[in-house]
Amino acid sequence: MPKHTMRAVRIHEHGGPEVLRDEEVAMPVPGPGEVLVRVHAVGVNPPDWYLRDGMSNLPPETRPKFSLPVIPGTDLSGVVEAVAADVDGLAVGDEVFGLLRFPSFDGATYAEYVAAPASDLARKPAGIDHVHAAGAPMAGLTAWQFLIDVGHDHPSPFQEARHRPTTLDADTTVLVNGAAGGVGHLALQLAKWKGARVIAVASGAHESFLSELGADRFIDYTKSRPEELVHDVDLVLDTVGGPGSSRFLRTLKRGGALFPVFFGEFDEEETTRLGVTVSGAQVRSNGAQLTELGRLLDAGTVRVAIDSTFTLADARAAHERAARGHIRGKIVLTVA
Ligand SMILES: NC(=O)c1ccc[n+]([C@@H]2O[C@H](COP(=O)([O-])OP(=O)(O)OC[C@H]3O[C@@H](n4cnc5c(N)ncnc54)[C@H](OP(=O)(O)O)[C@@H]3O)[C@@H](O)[C@H]2O)c1
């Protein structure tokens, strides 16, 4: 008999981790261009808690309105259970992973089943399990679209010009701020894959982790100010951002670039005087790019580190873990 209901985590009102409710809900039905995926693991990302708390990090007048209740989540790894008639290239039983419908905030992956656009999915690398695959999509595509290939024409909401990655090779030095986090640890590995020298900035507990991933130099931001120690860098990828982010401009050589993954505050006069550029992008779903990243994951060239796992029903504990900060790699939900 076909299943009509499933377990999912929903929010009925915005708030803290306690608003995440494990419930019985209707099964999704895949529309044109979609497949039904039986979810095995869900990657947890900052937009999950931005949606949960109603975007409290934005000024009230600019906060988008979400219709509630809503199932949060963007990242998944799982197995195709059904395929819409117009979908080619995916079949029942295929293992897939993906970042769904981002930045629309309706990925709805905190669930046992998800209707997923086939174009947002890639085949899960056979060499890694669902937990590691689920940790890759948003963080990995962010690193990819900032550093390797944007892959879309949508400008960032915070700048008019289209973001363009710079060349990364053996002559390039890249500083990654927030290097231990989801985006940071994958960006570090992509820069190493391209041959660049990487300076990793994180809190002290992550030093050996980041050295093992290939960091050439480590700076503990709780003890030293990177902008006082580092000069002549080609590229800064800053996953932390915020009001203090312009201090990293001083680490760049003339012609260098700063890529704010989380938006910061920059003065055009200062960037012009220093002869540097600031350029950001908004990550977008992209199954084709995920296929390319999947090859690197399969080969072990890039690996996803797992900070912690929680069951889907315990999503609240996963968000409480995230709120404590100092994330190393990815938090992932497992689905029985
Ligand atoms: N533009 C886009 O499309 C896009 C896409 C994805 C993510 N984002 C944004 O990028 C940010 C990072 O995302 P994520 O998934 O990587 O987050 P994450 O997994 O939570 O990682 C954040 C990391 O930053 C480190 N950190 C915190 N304060 C720091 C500081 N002052 N200096 C250096 N490191 C610090 C944390 O560990 P330690 O403090 O222990 O070092 C942690 O490892 C989020 O704000 C997210 O919203 C933007």
The ligand as a Tripos MOL2 file, in Angstrom:
@<TRIPOS>MOLECULE
LIG
   48    52     1     0     0
SMALL
NO_CHARGES

@<TRIPOS>ATOM
      1 N1         26.8260   33.8240    0.4080 N.am      1 LIG1
      2 C1         26.2520   32.6410    0.4580 C.2       1 LIG1
      3 O1         25.5900   32.1990   -0.4800 O.2       1 LIG1
      4 C2         26.4140   31.7850    1.6820 C.ar      1 LIG1
      5 C3         26.3540   30.3990    1.5580 C.ar      1 LIG1
      6 C4         26.5830   29.5990    2.6750 C.ar      1 LIG1
      7 C5         26.8370   30.1980    3.9110 C.ar      1 LIG1
      8 N2         26.8100   31.5580    4.0050 N.ar      1 LIG1
      9 C6         27.0890   32.2160    5.3080 C.3       1 LIG1
     10 O2         28.4520   31.9470    5.6160 O.3       1 LIG1
     11 C7         28.6080   31.8260    7.0190 C.3       1 LIG1
     12 C8         29.3720   30.5460    7.3340 C.3       1 LIG1
     13 O3         28.5840   29.4160    7.0080 O.3       1 LIG1
     14 P1         29.0310   27.9700    7.5110 P.3       1 LIG1
     15 O4         27.9790   27.0290    7.0550 O.co2     1 LIG1
     16 O5         30.4380   27.7270    7.1490 O.co2     1 LIG1
     17 O6         28.9380   28.1800    9.1060 O.3       1 LIG1
     18 P2         29.4960   27.2780   10.2820 P.3       1 LIG1
     19 O7         29.6090   25.8550    9.8210 O.co2     1 LIG1
     20 O8         28.6720   27.6050   11.4660 O.co2     1 LIG1
     21 O9         30.9960   27.7760   10.5170 O.3       1 LIG1
     22 C9         31.3100   28.9900   11.0890 C.3       1 LIG1
     23 C10        32.7800   28.8830   11.5560 C.3       1 LIG1
     24 O10        33.2820   30.1600   11.8640 O.3       1 LIG1
     25 C11        34.1820   30.0420   12.9770 C.3       1 LIG1
     26 N3         34.2420   31.3730   13.6090 N.ar      1 LIG1
     27 C12        33.3270   31.9700   14.3980 C.ar      1 LIG1
     28 N4         33.7490   33.2030   14.7520 N.ar      1 LIG1
     29 C13        34.9500   33.3830   14.1540 C.ar      1 LIG1
     30 C14        35.8900   34.4650   14.1180 C.ar      1 LIG1
     31 N5         35.6620   35.6090   14.7790 N.pl3     1 LIG1
     32 N6         37.0000   34.3170   13.3720 N.ar      1 LIG1
     33 C15        37.2660   33.1760   12.6850 C.ar      1 LIG1
     34 N7         36.4130   32.1130   12.7110 N.ar      1 LIG1
     35 C16        35.2710   32.2140   13.4230 C.ar      1 LIG1
     36 C17        33.5730   28.9520   13.8320 C.3       1 LIG1
     37 O11        34.5110   28.1800   14.6080 O.3       1 LIG1
     38 P3         35.6760   28.7680   15.5640 P.3       1 LIG1
     39 O12        35.1620   30.0680   16.1110 O.co2     1 LIG1
     40 O13        35.8430   27.7040   16.6190 O.co2     1 LIG1
     41 O14        36.9060   28.9010   14.6870 O.co2     1 LIG1
     42 C18        32.9660   28.0080   12.7880 C.3       1 LIG1
     43 O15        33.8450   26.9500   12.4800 O.3       1 LIG1
     44 C19        27.2000   31.8780    7.6170 C.3       1 LIG1
     45 O16        26.9850   33.1870    8.0990 O.3       1 LIG1
     46 C20        26.2910   31.6110    6.4550 C.3       1 LIG1
     47 O17        25.0390   32.2380    6.5840 O.3       1 LIG1
     48 C21        26.6290   32.3670    2.9250 C.ar      1 LIG1
@<TRIPOS>BOND
     1     1     2 1
     2     2     3 2
     3     2     4 1
     4     4     5 ar
     5     4    48 ar
     6     5     6 ar
     7     6     7 ar
     8     7     8 ar
     9     8     9 1
    10     8    48 ar
    11     9    10 1
    12     9    46 1
    13    10    11 1
    14    11    12 1
    15    11    44 1
    16    12    13 1
    17    13    14 1
    18    14    15 2
    19    14    16 1
    20    14    17 1
    21    17    18 1
    22    18    19 2
    23    18    20 1
    24    18    21 1
    25    21    22 1
    26    22    23 1
    27    23    24 1
    28    23    42 1
    29    24    25 1
    30    25    26 1
    31    25    36 1
    32    26    27 ar
    33    26    35 ar
    34    27    28 ar
    35    28    29 ar
    36    29    30 ar
    37    29    35 ar
    38    30    31 1
    39    30    32 ar
    40    32    33 ar
    41    33    34 ar
    42    34    35 ar
    43    36    37 1
    44    36    42 1
    45    37    38 1
    46    38    39 2
    47    38    40 1
    48    38    41 1
    49    42    43 1
    50    44    45 1
    51    44    46 1
    52    46    47 1
@<TRIPOS>SUBSTRUCTURE
     1 LIG1         1 GROUP 0 **** ****
